[in-house]
């Protein structure tokens, strides 16, 4: 399969199976499990795995493009797909063959649905918050205790990646809803992205066998450096899809009101040009990350710019739509809420600016 064929198939699946569900996902918190599994079946998560691993080997840039296709219709489901693809990215990059062999192919193919519980760790490593999960070394593995406020694309039959602190290092591992000692609890209602199976997690003496370890403490420093750029770049697919959706709203609004809309600051042409430029950079940086030569500072700057552009595009879409965009049935107000999420999901815009400042000062 080549990139063009995959993206064409993804676009067709999105139109046929996801588009009719978008309002139900946004308003009632429907989780589109069938769509997620079908997306995996056609290769929609497979780009971050080689053919030998059970994927299609098309690379990180193609995976980001898949997330963009999903986000054109639904930012929430693009985020769920990001969780799945990112967990696969972790396993693709792991130095530990046992955990890769055990889980990766099924995640790449959508046979097992997966999430990423790394928000706390990423913020902790940036000096923003304390680490919530703690581990102890025991015979044959680790015991983990603690709690996380929210982890997405998870459920009783899902798996996900987490990291626990152990001494002055960390251990990263796979766990799931069926593990003894793992408890999922419903989160308070969010203003958007309710259909993403987001729960808070509690770990009570959860045993993690060595075969489920993605990165052992002595591997963690090098390993986290190998996944960070890809973790961040994959999120740009969500933002790009939300921008595409916002541009569609602007284009429709301009059919009738192009004259008065011309007085708004961010029009279709300027937003589209900014998106095209950012997308070209995204693909360049994704190729570097896929080949294990990431440019972390450029990645952080691009991700921050993507947040800002997503916010600008969604607000412009709402302003172009006018009063019609304020109706609950209008996609314009949904895009505003999705754009806000792009700017606050870890690493949030303020987090990105903190890391950028630190790197530039070094």
C-alpha positions as CSV (number, residue, x, y, z in Angstrom):
1,X,0.0,0.0,0.0
2,X,1.2,3.5,-0.8
3,X,0.5,6.7,1.0
4,X,-2.1,8.0,-1.5
5,X,-4.1,4.8,-1.4
6,X,-4.1,4.7,2.4
7,X,-5.2,8.4,2.7
8,X,-7.9,7.9,0.1
9,X,-9.3,4.9,1.9
10,X,-9.2,6.8,5.2
11,X,-11.1,9.7,3.7
12,X,-13.7,7.4,2.4
13,X,-14.1,5.6,5.8
14,X,-14.3,9.0,7.6
15,X,-17.1,10.2,5.2
16,X,-19.1,7.0,5.4
17,X,-18.7,5.9,9.0
18,X,-17.5,8.9,11.1
19,X,-19.2,11.9,9.6
20,X,-22.8,10.7,10.5
21,X,-21.7,10.2,14.2
22,X,-20.0,13.6,14.8
23,X,-22.9,15.3,16.6
24,X,-23.5,12.2,18.7
25,X,-19.8,12.1,19.6
26,X,-19.7,15.8,20.5
27,X,-23.0,16.2,22.3
28,X,-23.6,12.8,23.9
29,X,-20.1,11.4,24.4
30,X,-20.4,8.5,21.9
31,X,-17.2,6.6,21.6
32,X,-16.9,5.5,17.9
33,X,-15.4,2.1,18.7
34,X,-16.4,0.5,15.4
35,X,-14.9,3.3,13.4
36,X,-11.6,3.0,15.4
37,X,-11.4,-0.7,14.7
38,X,-12.2,-0.3,11.0
39,X,-9.6,2.5,10.8
40,X,-7.0,0.1,12.1
41,X,-8.2,-2.7,9.8
42,X,-7.5,-0.6,6.7
43,X,-4.0,0.5,8.0
44,X,-4.9,3.8,9.6
45,X,-2.6,3.2,12.6
46,X,-0.1,1.1,10.7
47,X,2.2,3.8,9.4
48,X,4.2,4.0,12.6
49,X,5.1,0.3,12.4
50,X,7.2,-1.5,9.9
51,X,5.8,-4.4,7.8
52,X,7.8,-6.8,10.0
53,X,6.1,-5.3,13.0
54,X,2.6,-5.7,11.5
55,X,2.3,-2.2,10.1
56,X,2.7,-0.7,6.6
57,X,5.9,1.1,7.2
58,X,4.8,4.4,5.6
59,X,6.2,6.4,8.4
60,X,5.4,9.2,10.9
61,X,4.5,11.8,8.3
62,X,1.9,9.5,6.8
63,X,0.5,8.8,10.3
64,X,0.1,12.5,10.9
65,X,-1.7,12.8,7.6
66,X,-4.1,10.1,8.7
67,X,-4.9,12.0,11.9
68,X,-5.5,15.1,9.8
69,X,-8.1,13.2,7.6
70,X,-10.0,12.1,10.7
71,X,-9.8,15.6,12.2
72,X,-11.3,17.2,9.2
73,X,-14.6,15.8,10.4
74,X,-14.1,15.2,14.1
75,X,-11.4,16.6,16.4
76,X,-12.4,14.3,19.2
77,X,-11.9,11.1,17.2
78,X,-8.7,12.4,15.8
79,X,-7.5,12.7,19.3
80,X,-8.6,9.1,20.1
81,X,-6.7,8.0,17.0
82,X,-3.7,10.0,18.1
83,X,-3.7,8.1,21.4
84,X,-3.8,4.8,19.5
85,X,-1.0,5.8,17.1
86,X,1.1,7.3,19.8
87,X,1.0,4.1,21.9
88,X,2.1,2.2,18.7
89,X,4.9,4.8,18.2
90,X,6.1,4.0,21.8
91,X,6.3,0.3,21.0
92,X,7.9,0.8,17.6
93,X,10.7,2.7,19.4
94,X,11.1,0.4,22.4
95,X,14.5,-1.4,22.7
96,X,12.7,-4.3,24.4
97,X,11.6,-6.9,21.9
98,X,9.3,-8.9,24.3
99,X,6.8,-6.1,24.8
100,X,6.9,-5.1,21.1
101,X,6.2,-8.7,20.0
102,X,3.4,-9.0,22.6
103,X,1.4,-5.8,21.8
104,X,2.5,-3.8,18.8
105,X,0.9,-5.7,15.8
106,X,-2.5,-5.8,17.4
107,X,-2.4,-2.0,18.1
108,X,-1.2,-1.2,14.6
109,X,-4.1,-3.2,13.2
110,X,-6.8,-1.9,15.5
111,X,-7.4,-5.3,17.0
112,X,-6.6,-3.9,20.4
113,X,-7.5,-0.3,21.3
114,X,-4.8,1.6,23.2
115,X,-4.1,4.9,25.0
116,X,-1.2,6.9,26.3
117,X,-1.0,7.9,30.0
118,X,2.1,10.1,29.6
119,X,0.8,13.6,30.3
120,X,1.9,13.6,33.9
121,X,5.4,12.3,33.0
122,X,5.9,14.8,30.2
123,X,4.9,17.7,32.5
124,X,7.0,16.3,35.3
125,X,10.1,16.1,33.2
126,X,9.5,19.8,32.3
127,X,9.4,20.7,36.0
128,X,5.7,21.5,35.9
129,X,4.2,18.9,38.4
130,X,5.2,16.1,40.6
131,X,5.2,12.5,39.4
132,X,2.0,10.7,40.3
133,X,2.9,7.0,39.8
134,X,5.6,5.4,41.9
135,X,7.2,2.0,41.3
136,X,9.2,-0.5,43.3
137,X,11.4,-3.3,41.9
138,X,10.1,-6.7,42.8
139,X,10.9,-10.2,41.7
140,X,10.1,-10.5,37.9
141,X,9.0,-6.9,37.5
142,X,7.7,-3.8,39.3
143,X,4.8,-2.9,41.6
144,X,3.1,0.5,40.8
145,X,1.0,2.7,43.0
146,X,-0.6,6.1,42.5
147,X,-3.3,7.9,40.5
148,X,-3.7,9.9,37.3
149,X,-6.5,12.4,36.8
150,X,-7.3,11.6,33.1
151,X,-6.1,9.2,30.5
152,X,-7.9,8.9,27.1
153,X,-8.9,6.1,24.6
154,X,-9.0,3.6,27.4
155,X,-11.5,1.2,28.8
156,X,-11.9,-2.2,30.6
157,X,-10.7,-4.0,27.4
158,X,-8.1,-1.4,26.3
159,X,-4.4,-1.2,27.1
160,X,-2.2,1.9,27.5
161,X,1.3,3.1,28.3
162,X,2.3,4.7,31.6
163,X,5.5,5.7,33.4
164,X,6.2,5.4,37.1
165,X,9.0,7.0,39.0
166,X,11.5,4.7,40.7
167,X,14.3,6.3,42.6
168,X,16.0,8.9,40.4
169,X,14.7,7.3,37.2
170,X,11.5,6.0,35.6
171,X,10.1,2.8,34.2
172,X,7.6,2.9,31.3
173,X,5.3,0.0,30.7
174,X,2.0,-1.3,29.3
175,X,-1.0,-1.9,31.5
176,X,-4.7,-2.2,31.0
177,X,-8.2,-2.2,32.4
178,X,-8.1,-5.9,33.2
179,X,-4.9,-5.7,35.3
180,X,-5.4,-6.5,39.0
181,X,-5.3,-3.3,41.0
182,X,-6.2,-1.0,38.2
183,X,-9.4,1.0,38.7
184,X,-11.0,3.4,36.1
185,X,-13.2,6.2,37.3
186,X,-15.4,8.6,35.3
187,X,-14.1,12.1,34.9
188,X,-16.1,15.3,35.4
189,X,-17.9,16.4,32.2
190,X,-15.7,18.3,29.7
191,X,-17.0,21.0,27.3
192,X,-15.7,18.9,24.4
193,X,-14.0,15.6,23.5
194,X,-16.4,13.7,25.7
195,X,-16.4,10.8,23.2
196,X,-12.8,9.8,23.8
197,X,-13.2,7.3,26.6
198,X,-11.3,9.5,29.1
199,X,-11.0,8.2,32.7
200,X,-9.1,8.8,35.9
201,X,-6.9,5.9,36.9
202,X,-5.9,4.4,40.3
203,X,-3.1,2.0,40.7
204,X,-3.0,-0.2,43.9
205,X,-0.1,-2.6,44.0
206,X,-0.3,-3.2,40.3
207,X,2.3,-5.8,39.2
208,X,4.1,-5.0,35.9
209,X,6.0,-8.0,34.6
210,X,9.4,-7.4,32.9
211,X,7.9,-8.5,29.6
212,X,5.5,-5.5,29.7
213,X,8.3,-3.0,30.2
214,X,8.8,-0.5,27.4
215,X,11.8,1.2,28.9
216,X,13.6,0.1,32.0
217,X,15.1,2.7,34.4
218,X,18.5,2.4,32.8
219,X,17.0,2.8,29.3
220,X,14.6,5.6,30.1
221,X,16.7,8.7,29.4
222,X,17.7,7.6,25.9
223,X,14.3,6.2,25.2
224,X,12.2,9.3,26.1
225,X,14.4,11.3,23.8
226,X,13.6,8.9,21.0
227,X,9.8,9.2,21.3
228,X,9.3,12.9,22.3
229,X,9.4,14.5,18.9
230,X,7.1,11.9,17.4
231,X,4.7,12.2,20.3
232,X,4.4,16.0,19.7
233,X,4.4,15.9,15.9
234,X,1.5,13.4,15.8
235,X,-0.6,16.0,17.6
236,X,-0.2,18.4,14.7
237,X,-2.5,16.0,12.7
238,X,-5.3,16.8,15.1
239,X,-4.8,20.6,14.7
240,X,-4.4,20.4,11.0
241,X,-7.7,18.6,10.7
242,X,-9.5,21.1,12.9
243,X,-8.1,23.9,10.7
244,X,-9.3,22.1,7.6
245,X,-12.7,21.9,9.1
246,X,-12.6,25.6,10.0
247,X,-11.6,26.5,6.5
248,X,-14.6,24.6,5.2
249,X,-16.9,26.7,7.4
250,X,-15.3,29.9,6.2
251,X,-15.6,28.9,2.5
252,X,-19.3,28.2,2.9
253,X,-19.9,31.4,4.8
254,X,-18.2,33.4,2.1
255,X,-20.7,32.1,-0.6
256,X,-23.2,34.7,0.7
257,X,-21.2,37.1,2.9
258,X,-17.8,37.3,1.3
259,X,-17.9,41.1,1.1
260,X,-18.5,41.8,4.8
261,X,-16.3,38.9,5.8
262,X,-13.4,40.5,4.0
263,X,-13.1,42.9,7.0
264,X,-12.2,40.1,9.4
265,X,-8.5,39.7,10.2
266,X,-8.0,36.0,9.3
267,X,-9.4,35.1,6.0
268,X,-9.4,31.9,4.0
269,X,-6.4,32.6,1.9
270,X,-4.1,33.7,4.7
271,X,-5.1,30.8,7.0
272,X,-4.7,28.3,4.1
273,X,-1.2,29.7,3.3
274,X,-0.1,29.4,6.9
275,X,-1.4,25.9,7.1
276,X,0.3,24.8,3.9
277,X,3.6,26.2,5.2
278,X,3.3,24.6,8.6
279,X,2.4,21.3,6.9
280,X,5.5,21.3,4.8
281,X,7.6,21.8,7.9
282,X,5.6,19.1,9.7
283,X,6.5,16.5,7.1
284,X,10.2,17.5,7.1
285,X,10.4,17.2,10.9
286,X,8.4,13.9,10.9
287,X,10.9,12.4,8.5
288,X,13.7,13.4,10.8
289,X,11.9,11.8,13.8
290,X,11.1,8.7,11.9
291,X,14.8,8.3,11.1
292,X,15.8,8.9,14.7
293,X,17.4,12.3,14.1
294,X,14.7,14.6,15.6
295,X,15.0,18.4,15.8
296,X,13.4,19.0,19.2
297,X,13.6,22.8,19.3
298,X,12.0,23.1,15.8
299,X,9.4,20.6,16.8
300,X,8.4,22.5,19.9
301,X,8.2,25.8,17.9
302,X,6.1,24.2,15.2
303,X,3.8,22.6,17.7
304,X,3.3,26.0,19.5
305,X,2.6,27.6,16.1
306,X,0.1,24.9,15.3
307,X,-1.8,25.6,18.5
308,X,-1.9,29.3,17.7
309,X,-3.0,28.7,14.1
310,X,-5.7,26.3,15.2
311,X,-7.1,28.8,17.6
312,X,-7.0,31.6,15.0
313,X,-8.7,29.4,12.4
314,X,-11.5,28.2,14.6
315,X,-12.3,31.7,15.9
316,X,-12.2,33.0,12.4
317,X,-14.6,30.3,11.3
318,X,-17.0,31.3,14.1
319,X,-16.8,35.0,13.1
320,X,-17.3,34.2,9.4
321,X,-20.4,32.1,10.2
322,X,-21.9,34.8,12.4
323,X,-25.0,34.1,14.4
324,X,-25.5,30.8,12.5
325,X,-22.1,29.6,14.0
326,X,-23.5,30.2,17.5
327,X,-26.2,27.6,17.1
328,X,-25.5,24.2,18.8
329,X,-26.0,22.4,15.5
330,X,-23.3,24.5,13.8
331,X,-19.9,22.9,13.5
332,X,-18.3,26.4,14.0
333,X,-18.8,26.4,17.8
334,X,-17.6,22.8,18.0
335,X,-14.4,23.7,16.2
336,X,-13.8,26.5,18.7
337,X,-14.0,24.0,21.5
338,X,-11.8,21.5,19.7
339,X,-9.2,24.2,19.0
340,X,-9.0,25.1,22.6
341,X,-8.2,21.4,23.3
342,X,-5.4,21.4,20.8
343,X,-3.8,24.3,22.7
344,X,-4.2,22.8,26.2
345,X,-3.5,19.1,25.6
346,X,0.0,18.1,26.9
347,X,2.2,19.7,26.0
348,X,0.0,22.8,26.3
349,X,0.9,26.1,24.7
350,X,2.3,27.5,27.9
351,X,4.3,24.2,28.5
352,X,5.7,24.5,24.9
353,X,6.8,28.0,25.5
354,X,8.5,27.1,28.8
355,X,10.5,24.3,27.1
356,X,11.4,26.6,24.1
357,X,12.6,29.3,26.4
358,X,14.8,26.8,28.3
359,X,16.3,25.4,25.2
360,X,17.0,28.8,23.7
361,X,18.6,29.9,27.0
362,X,20.9,26.9,27.2
